[in-house]
Protein backbone atom coordinates (compact mmCIF):
# COMPACT_ATOMS: atom_id res chain seq x y z
CA UNK A 1 0.00 0.00 0.00
CA UNK A 2 0.95 3.63 -0.42
CA UNK A 3 2.74 5.61 2.22
CA UNK A 4 -0.12 7.78 3.47
CA UNK A 5 2.22 10.53 4.65
CA UNK A 6 3.30 11.01 1.01
CA UNK A 7 -0.26 11.92 0.07
CA UNK A 8 -0.93 14.20 3.03
CA UNK A 9 -4.02 12.27 4.14
CA UNK A 10 -5.22 11.88 7.69
CA UNK A 11 -6.19 8.36 8.67
CA UNK A 12 -9.75 8.37 10.02
CA UNK A 13 -10.73 4.74 10.54
CA UNK A 14 -9.81 1.13 9.80
CA UNK A 15 -12.35 -1.67 9.74
CA UNK A 16 -11.87 -5.35 9.08
CA UNK A 17 -11.48 -4.67 5.34
CA UNK A 18 -11.61 -0.92 4.65
CA UNK A 19 -9.39 2.01 5.56
CA UNK A 20 -10.75 5.54 5.53
CA UNK A 21 -8.75 8.75 4.99
CA UNK A 22 -9.76 12.40 5.05
CA UNK A 23 -9.09 14.29 1.82
CA UNK A 24 -10.60 17.61 2.94
CA UNK A 25 -13.63 18.72 4.94
CA UNK A 26 -16.04 17.40 2.29
CA UNK A 27 -14.33 14.32 0.86
CA UNK A 28 -12.98 10.97 2.02
CA UNK A 29 -10.86 8.27 0.41
CA UNK A 30 -12.14 4.75 1.05
CA UNK A 31 -9.61 1.98 0.40
CA UNK A 32 -10.69 -1.68 0.24
CA UNK A 33 -7.84 -3.95 1.33
CA UNK A 34 -7.35 -7.65 0.61
CA UNK A 35 -7.81 -8.50 4.29
CA UNK A 36 -9.93 -11.50 5.21
CA UNK A 37 -11.87 -11.88 8.46
CA UNK A 38 -14.04 -14.38 10.29
CA UNK A 39 -15.90 -13.97 13.58
CA UNK A 40 -14.51 -10.40 13.83
CA UNK A 41 -10.92 -11.71 13.67
CA UNK A 42 -8.69 -10.64 10.77
CA UNK A 43 -6.57 -13.39 9.26
CA UNK A 44 -2.85 -12.92 8.70
CA UNK A 45 -3.10 -13.86 5.02
CA UNK A 46 -4.40 -11.58 2.26
CA UNK A 47 -6.74 -12.62 -0.56
CA UNK A 48 -5.28 -11.27 -3.83
CA UNK A 49 -7.66 -9.03 -5.83
CA UNK A 50 -10.36 -9.02 -3.12
CA UNK A 51 -10.24 -5.25 -2.58
CA UNK A 52 -10.36 -4.53 -6.31
CA UNK A 53 -13.33 -6.87 -6.71
CA UNK A 54 -15.29 -5.21 -3.88
CA UNK A 55 -14.61 -1.74 -5.29
CA UNK A 56 -15.37 -2.80 -8.86
CA UNK A 57 -18.70 -4.32 -7.78
CA UNK A 58 -19.76 -1.14 -5.97
CA UNK A 59 -18.79 1.05 -8.90
CA UNK A 60 -20.68 -1.24 -11.30
CA UNK A 61 -23.98 -1.12 -9.42
CA UNK A 62 -23.88 2.60 -8.69
CA UNK A 63 -23.01 3.44 -12.31
CA UNK A 64 -25.56 0.95 -13.64
CA UNK A 65 -28.36 2.86 -11.92
CA UNK A 66 -26.68 6.25 -11.62
CA UNK A 67 -29.52 8.27 -13.13
CA UNK A 68 -31.78 7.89 -10.11
CA UNK A 69 -29.87 6.04 -7.38
CA UNK A 70 -28.22 8.61 -5.10
CA UNK A 71 -24.77 7.78 -3.73
CA UNK A 72 -21.77 9.37 -2.02
CA UNK A 73 -19.41 8.01 -4.70
CA UNK A 74 -17.57 10.57 -6.82
CA UNK A 75 -15.16 8.30 -8.70
CA UNK A 76 -12.87 5.28 -8.65
CA UNK A 77 -10.86 6.63 -11.61
CA UNK A 78 -7.25 7.28 -10.49
CA UNK A 79 -7.01 10.30 -12.81
CA UNK A 80 -10.05 11.94 -11.24
CA UNK A 81 -8.83 11.08 -7.74
CA UNK A 82 -5.47 12.65 -8.68
CA UNK A 83 -7.23 15.99 -9.21
CA UNK A 84 -8.27 15.87 -5.53
CA UNK A 85 -5.10 14.19 -4.20
CA UNK A 86 -1.92 15.21 -6.06
CA UNK A 87 0.42 12.23 -6.32
CA UNK A 88 -2.32 9.60 -6.14
CA UNK A 89 -1.75 8.43 -9.72
CA UNK A 90 1.74 7.24 -8.74
CA UNK A 91 0.45 5.02 -5.93
CA UNK A 92 -0.57 2.09 -8.13
CA UNK A 93 -1.26 -0.29 -5.24
CA UNK A 94 -4.38 1.75 -4.42
CA UNK A 95 -5.72 1.90 -7.97
CA UNK A 96 -8.93 -0.06 -8.45
CA UNK A 97 -9.48 -0.52 -4.71
CA UNK A 98 -10.14 3.14 -3.88
CA UNK A 99 -13.31 5.22 -3.92
CA UNK A 100 -13.36 8.99 -3.63
CA UNK A 101 -16.58 9.79 -1.78
CA UNK A 102 -18.43 12.73 -0.31
CA UNK A 103 -18.48 12.89 3.47
CA UNK A 104 -21.83 11.84 4.86
CA UNK A 105 -23.64 11.86 8.16
CA UNK A 106 -24.25 8.14 8.54
CA UNK A 107 -27.69 6.74 9.34
CA UNK A 108 -27.38 4.72 12.54
CA UNK A 109 -28.86 1.54 11.11
CA UNK A 110 -27.56 -1.42 9.16
CA UNK A 111 -30.09 -1.58 6.33
CA UNK A 112 -30.52 -5.26 5.42
CA UNK A 113 -32.87 -6.47 2.69
CA UNK A 114 -33.73 -10.17 2.56
CA UNK A 115 -35.26 -11.88 -0.44
CA UNK A 116 -34.66 -15.41 0.83
CA UNK A 117 -34.61 -17.11 4.23
CA UNK A 118 -30.97 -17.65 5.19
CA UNK A 119 -28.25 -16.88 7.72
CA UNK A 120 -29.22 -15.30 11.04
CA UNK A 121 -32.78 -14.83 9.76
CA UNK A 122 -33.12 -18.58 9.29
CA UNK A 123 -31.64 -19.31 12.72
CA UNK A 124 -34.18 -16.99 14.38
CA UNK A 125 -37.01 -18.39 12.26
CA UNK A 126 -36.11 -21.96 13.24
CA UNK A 127 -36.18 -20.96 16.94
CA UNK A 128 -39.08 -18.54 17.09
CA UNK A 129 -40.90 -18.44 13.76
CA UNK A 130 -40.03 -14.76 13.26
CA UNK A 131 -37.44 -12.73 11.33
CA UNK A 132 -35.99 -9.72 13.17
CA UNK A 133 -38.80 -10.29 15.68
CA UNK A 134 -41.37 -9.69 12.90
CA UNK A 135 -44.04 -12.07 11.65
CA UNK A 136 -43.41 -13.95 8.41
CA UNK A 137 -45.26 -16.88 6.78
CA UNK A 138 -45.07 -20.21 8.58
CA UNK A 139 -43.77 -23.42 7.04
CA UNK A 140 -40.77 -21.87 5.27
CA UNK A 141 -37.57 -23.84 4.61
CA UNK A 142 -34.00 -22.61 4.33
CA UNK A 143 -33.50 -20.67 1.03
CA UNK A 144 -37.27 -20.21 0.47
CA UNK A 145 -38.21 -16.79 -0.97
CA UNK A 146 -40.30 -14.39 1.08
CA UNK A 147 -43.55 -13.27 -0.60
CA UNK A 148 -41.84 -9.87 -1.01
CA UNK A 149 -38.30 -8.79 -0.05
CA UNK A 150 -38.12 -7.73 3.62
CA UNK A 151 -36.40 -4.65 5.04
CA UNK A 152 -34.82 -6.04 8.21
CA UNK A 153 -32.61 -3.50 10.01
CA UNK A 154 -30.03 -4.04 12.69
CA UNK A 155 -28.24 -1.74 15.08
CA UNK A 156 -24.88 -0.27 14.10
CA UNK A 157 -22.75 -1.31 17.05
CA UNK A 158 -19.53 0.57 17.83
CA UNK A 159 -18.32 -2.44 19.82
CA UNK A 160 -19.45 -6.04 19.82
CA UNK A 161 -22.07 -7.34 17.39
CA UNK A 162 -24.97 -5.59 15.64
CA UNK A 163 -28.39 -6.60 16.97
CA UNK A 164 -31.28 -7.53 14.71
CA UNK A 165 -34.29 -5.30 15.41
CA UNK A 166 -37.84 -4.84 14.15
CA UNK A 167 -39.17 -1.80 12.31
CA UNK A 168 -40.71 -0.23 15.39
CA UNK A 169 -37.36 -0.26 17.21
CA UNK A 170 -35.62 1.09 14.11
CA UNK A 171 -38.11 3.99 14.01
CA UNK A 172 -37.24 4.82 17.62
CA UNK A 173 -33.56 5.07 16.64
CA UNK A 174 -33.76 7.13 13.42
CA UNK A 175 -37.35 8.39 13.32
CA UNK A 176 -40.31 7.14 11.31
CA UNK A 177 -39.67 9.46 8.35
CA UNK A 178 -36.02 8.47 7.97
CA UNK A 179 -36.93 4.79 8.31
CA UNK A 180 -39.54 5.09 5.55
CA UNK A 181 -37.05 6.83 3.25
CA UNK A 182 -34.40 4.18 3.95
CA UNK A 183 -36.86 1.36 3.26
CA UNK A 184 -37.91 2.85 -0.06
CA UNK A 185 -34.33 3.36 -1.26
CA UNK A 186 -33.06 -0.04 -0.17
CA UNK A 187 -35.99 -2.13 -1.38
CA UNK A 188 -35.88 -0.40 -4.77
CA UNK A 189 -32.14 -0.96 -5.32
CA UNK A 190 -32.40 -4.55 -4.06
CA UNK A 191 -35.13 -5.27 -6.62
CA UNK A 192 -33.07 -3.80 -9.46
CA UNK A 193 -29.92 -5.71 -8.54
CA UNK A 194 -31.88 -8.94 -8.03
CA UNK A 195 -33.39 -8.63 -11.52
CA UNK A 196 -29.96 -8.02 -13.03
CA UNK A 197 -28.48 -11.03 -11.23
CA UNK A 198 -31.40 -13.21 -12.27
CA UNK A 199 -30.44 -12.43 -15.85
CA UNK A 200 -27.08 -14.18 -15.38
CA UNK A 201 -28.46 -17.14 -13.43
CA UNK A 202 -27.78 -15.83 -9.92
CA UNK A 203 -30.02 -15.22 -6.90
CA UNK A 204 -29.54 -12.26 -4.57
CA UNK A 205 -30.62 -13.83 -1.29
CA UNK A 206 -29.88 -10.81 0.92
CA UNK A 207 -27.64 -7.78 1.17
CA UNK A 208 -26.66 -5.03 3.60
CA UNK A 209 -26.66 -1.34 2.68
CA UNK A 210 -25.09 1.64 4.43
CA UNK A 211 -26.92 4.96 4.10
CA UNK A 212 -25.90 8.51 4.93
CA UNK A 213 -27.01 12.10 4.41
CA UNK A 214 -25.10 14.43 2.08
CA UNK A 215 -26.42 17.99 1.63
CA UNK A 216 -29.81 16.91 2.93
CA UNK A 217 -30.09 13.95 0.55
CA UNK A 218 -30.23 10.32 1.67
CA UNK A 219 -27.58 8.39 -0.30
CA UNK A 220 -25.88 5.01 -0.50
CA UNK A 221 -22.43 4.87 1.12
CA UNK A 222 -19.73 2.18 1.39
CA UNK A 223 -19.98 -1.08 -0.59
CA UNK A 224 -23.07 -1.95 -2.63
CA UNK A 225 -24.13 -5.56 -3.37
CA UNK A 226 -20.66 -7.11 -3.13
CA UNK A 227 -19.80 -10.71 -2.20
CA UNK A 228 -18.83 -9.43 1.27
CA UNK A 229 -22.12 -7.63 1.92
CA UNK A 230 -24.46 -10.11 0.20
CA UNK A 231 -25.42 -13.72 -0.30
CA UNK A 232 -25.31 -14.41 -4.03
CA UNK A 233 -26.22 -17.95 -5.08
CA UNK A 234 -26.02 -19.85 -8.40
CA UNK A 235 -29.70 -20.35 -9.19
CA UNK A 236 -29.20 -23.89 -10.48
CA UNK A 237 -27.72 -25.00 -7.15
CA UNK A 238 -30.45 -23.64 -4.83
CA UNK A 239 -32.59 -26.32 -3.20
CA UNK A 240 -35.07 -25.82 -0.37
CA UNK A 241 -33.66 -26.83 2.99
CA UNK A 242 -30.02 -26.93 1.83
CA UNK A 243 -27.28 -24.31 2.09
CA UNK A 244 -26.20 -23.43 -1.46
CA UNK A 245 -22.66 -22.35 -2.43
CA UNK A 246 -22.10 -18.58 -2.34
CA UNK A 247 -20.04 -16.28 -4.52
CA UNK A 248 -17.91 -15.07 -1.65
CA UNK A 249 -15.36 -16.49 0.78
CA UNK A 250 -17.15 -19.81 1.12
CA UNK A 251 -14.07 -21.94 0.28
CA UNK A 252 -12.38 -20.25 3.24
CA UNK A 253 -15.45 -20.73 5.47
CA UNK A 254 -15.64 -24.43 4.58
CA UNK A 255 -11.97 -24.90 5.43
CA UNK A 256 -12.28 -22.88 8.64
CA UNK A 257 -15.22 -24.99 9.85
CA UNK A 258 -12.89 -27.99 10.03
CA UNK A 259 -10.21 -26.20 12.06
CA UNK A 260 -9.82 -26.57 15.86
CA UNK A 261 -10.06 -22.81 16.45
CA UNK A 262 -11.92 -21.10 19.31
CA UNK A 263 -12.78 -17.96 17.24
CA UNK A 264 -10.41 -15.73 19.21
CA UNK A 265 -6.96 -14.36 18.22
CA UNK A 266 -4.57 -15.56 17.06
CA UNK A 267 -6.25 -16.95 13.92
CA UNK A 268 -5.09 -20.15 12.24
CA UNK A 269 -2.73 -20.00 9.28
CA UNK A 270 -4.70 -20.14 6.02
CA UNK A 271 -3.09 -22.52 3.48
CA UNK A 272 -1.97 -21.11 0.14
CA UNK A 273 -4.43 -23.28 -1.79
CA UNK A 274 -7.37 -21.89 0.22
CA UNK A 275 -6.13 -18.35 -0.39
CA UNK A 276 -5.92 -19.06 -4.13
CA UNK A 277 -9.34 -20.66 -4.54
CA UNK A 278 -10.97 -17.91 -2.45
CA UNK A 279 -9.37 -15.26 -4.65
CA UNK A 280 -10.62 -17.07 -7.74
CA UNK A 281 -14.14 -17.15 -6.30
CA UNK A 282 -14.16 -13.35 -5.85
CA UNK A 283 -12.80 -12.72 -9.35
CA UNK A 284 -15.27 -15.10 -10.95
CA UNK A 285 -18.16 -13.39 -9.13
CA UNK A 286 -17.14 -10.00 -10.51
CA UNK A 287 -16.75 -11.27 -14.05
CA UNK A 288 -19.99 -13.25 -14.09
CA UNK A 289 -22.08 -10.42 -12.66
CA UNK A 290 -20.63 -7.50 -14.61
CA UNK A 291 -19.77 -9.29 -17.84
CA UNK A 292 -16.35 -7.62 -17.66
CA UNK A 293 -12.82 -8.88 -17.07
CA UNK A 294 -11.13 -7.85 -13.85
CA UNK A 295 -8.04 -7.24 -15.98
CA UNK A 296 -9.92 -4.28 -17.47
CA UNK A 297 -10.57 -2.69 -14.06
CA UNK A 298 -8.26 -0.06 -12.59
CA UNK A 299 -5.11 -1.37 -10.98
CA UNK A 300 -4.58 -4.41 -13.23
N, C-alpha and C positions, 0 to 999 in steps of 0.2 A: 504494500500500500504506500501511498504518497506520504511524504513528511509534511504533516499538517502545518508546521511552523513556516514552511516555505510558501504556503498559500495564504497565510495571515488569517486563518479561520479559528474561531473559538469553538472548542469541543463542548457540546451541550448535553449529549446523552448517548449512552450505549446500551442497546438491548441485547437479546440473545443472538440476533442476526444483524440488526441495523445500527449504524453510527450516525449521529446527527450533529451538524456543524452550523454555526451561525455565519451567514454571509454578510448581512446588514440587518437593520431593524425591521425589514419586511420580508426577507428571504432566508431560506435554510437550504443546506445541502444534505440530502439523505443518501447514505451509502450502504448498499446491501452487500454484506460480506459473504464468504463461503462457509461461515460457521454452521455447525450442526448441533442441535440440542435435543434432549429428551428429558422429560420430567424436570424441566427447569434447570438442567445441568448441561453446560456446553462441553462438547467433546473436544479432545485435543486435535483431532484430525479435521482437515477442511475437505469440502466436497467441491472439486473443480467445476466451475461454470455456474454454480448454484446462484450466486448473487446476480450474475448477468441474466439468468433465466427469470428470476423473480422480477427484476426491473423491466425486462423485455415484455413480460406478461402484462404488467401494470400499464406500461406505455401502450401496448396493443389495445387493451380494452378501453382505455380513456380516449384514445384517438379514434377507435372504431365508432364510438358514440359521442364524439366531441361536440356535435352541434347543440345537444341539449342535455348533456350530463355534466354538471358543474364539478370541477376538481381544483385542487391546489397546485397541480402540476403545471410548471412552465415549460420545461424541456428536459430531455435526456441527451440531447445533441451536444457533444463536447465543444463544438464551435460556439454554440449559443451560451453554454455555461462559461466559456472563456471570456465572453463579453461582460460577465458579472464578476468573474474570478480570474484576473490576469495570471497566467502561468498554468491554468488547469489543463490546457491542451497537451502539455508536456508530461502530465502525470497519467500515463497510459493505463496503469493498473486500476484506475478508477473509472475508465471509460466503459460504458455499457452497464455499469452497476450503480450509477449515480443519477439521482433526480434533483433538479433544481425546483424548489417548491416555494409557494407563498406561505408565510407564517400564518397559522390559524389558531383560533381559540378552540381547543378540542372539546367535543361533546363527551361528557363523562359517562358514556355507555359503550360497551362492545355491541355492535349492531349485527347480530347473527340472523341469517335467513336460512331456513331449512326446507328443502323440497322433499327430502326422504328421511325416514326414521333411521338414525345411525348415531354412533358415538355416545356422548353423555346423554343425549336425548333418549336414546334407546335404553340405556341403563336405568334412567329415571322411570321411563314408561314400563319397563319390566317389573320395577319395584312397586310403583304407585299408580300406573295407568294414566299419568299426566306427562306433559312436556313443559319444562320451565314453570311447573305448578299450574299449568293451564289445561283445560279439558281438550282432549282430542278423541277421534273415533276409537272405539274398542276393537279388539281382535286384530290389531296390526302386527305384522312380523318385521323383523330386521330388514331394512332396505325398501320397505313398502313406501309408496308416495303418499304424502298428505293430500287431501282433496284440493287444497290450494297451498302454495308456499306459506310458511309461518314466519313472522317476525318474532324472534325469541332473544331478547336482550340479556346481557349479563353486566355485572358491575365491572368497572375498570379499576382493578386493585393496584395500589402502589407497592404493596408487599403481599406475598402469599399468592393465592389463586383467586381468579375472578369467580363470582358466584352467579349462578343462573337465577334469573328473577322473572316475575310475570310483568305484564304491561302496566298494571296498576302501580307496582313498586317503581317501575321505570319512570312513570309519570311523576311520581313524588320526587325523583332525583333531578329530572331535567325539565319538568313541566309538561302539561298535556299538549300544548301547541308544538313544542319542539319534538316531542315523541311522535306526533302525527306527521310532521314534516320528515322526520328520519324514516319512519315506516314507508312513506310514499316513495322517497328516493331509493331506498334499499330494495324494496320489493320490485320496483320498476327495473332497476339495473340487473337484479337477479334474473328476472324473466327474460331480459334480452340476452344475457350471457348464456342462460340455459338453452335458449333456442339456437344460438350459434353453436354451442357444443353438441347439441343433438344432431346438427347437420354434419358433424364429423364422427358420429357414432359414440359420443361420450355423454355421460349423465353428470350434471352438477347436483350433487346430493345436498351440500350445504356450503356456506361461505361466511366469512366474518368481514365486515366493513368497519372502517374508522371514519368518522365524520368530524368536521370542524367548521368554524364560522370565519369567513374572510370577507371583510367589508360588508358585513350584514347578510352575506349569502351563505347558505348551508352547502358545503362541498365535500367531496370525497377526498380523503387524505391517505397517506401510506399506501400499502400494497392493495391491489384490486384483483380478485379472483385468480390467485396464484396457487401453485401446488402446496404452499405452506399455509395459506389461509383458507383452503377449500378441500372438500372431498370431491374428486373427479374420478368417475368410474368408467371403464369400458362397458358400453351398454350390453354387449353380447355376453359379458361375464357376470351380469347381475342376476342373482337368483334369490327369491324370498327366503329369509331365514339364514342366509349365509353372508359372511363378510367378503365382499368382492375386493380384488386388487385395486389399489389407488395409484394415480399418477403423482407420486410424491416420494417421500423417503421410506416407503414400505419395505424395500429390501433391507434397509438398516433396522427398521422396527422388528422385522421377522428375526433377524440375527440377534438383536438385543434381547428379545423375549427368551432366548435360550441361554443367556448368560447369567451366572450367579452374581448378580449385582443388586445392591440394596437401594438403588436410586438416589444415592447421596455421593458427593465428591469423595475421592477422585473417580472419574468415569473409566470404564474399561477401554483398552486399546482397540480401535476399530481396524480390522484387517484391510489390507490394500484392495482385495477383491470386492469387499463390501463397499468401500469408498468408490471404486470404479463403477460398479453396477448402479449405485445410487445416483451418481453423476449422470450416467446414461439415461436413467429414468427421468430426471429433470429435463435434460436436453430433448428427449423424445416427446415429452409433454408439450414443450414449447413449440416444437416443429409440427406436431400433429394439430394442435389447436390453431396456430396462426397461419399454417401453410407456408411458413418461411423457414429458411435455414438459420441456425444460430450463428453460423459463420458470417452472415450478412448483417448481424447486429453489431452495434458499437463495441469496440474493445477486442474484436477477433484478432 
